Amino acid sequence: MENVKVVATNRKAKFEYFLIETFEAGISLQGSEIKSIRAGQVSLKEAYVQTDGAEAWLHNAHIAPYEPANRFNHDPVRPRRLLLHKREIRQLWDAVRQKGMTIIPTRVYLKAGRAKVEIALARGKKSYDKREAIKKRDQARESGREMRVR
């Protein structure tokens, strides 16, 4: 097993979207940003990925300012370039042009000292799909309770 330390996860992603395919991407960061990531100060709550066919960018991912960096700090929600192969960017670009498809970050982790982001090609769920997921989760919880009682 590789040495991977998960720093942040997008817990709403699986509830809001059907995750079709995942990709691992590097992130182009400034010096104080990697220190904040290592400290675990990352939020993917409102984050999304945009691509133009040549480059992919991570938008609205909040990486908190690193306090000891003082005046050399970074903008917490600046767009960050994702490091992907051209073939992967092209594949994402083709998929996003279809109706209802989007790219969302699912987690940020450290792998061999480098910050990586796992992005997923996703299709938005309808409200009835979400209700179905809630129903399944409740049923699993109830059956777990019954097993513990016996």
Buried (B, 14 or more C-beta within 10 A) or exposed (E): EEEEEEBBBBEEBBEBBEBEEEBEBBBBBBEBBBBBBBEEBBBBEEBBBBBEEEBBBBBBBBBBBBEEBEEEBBEBBBEBBBBBEEEBBBBBBEBBEEEEBBBBBBBBBBBEEEBBBBBBBBBEBEEEBEEEEEEEEEEEEEEEEEEEEE
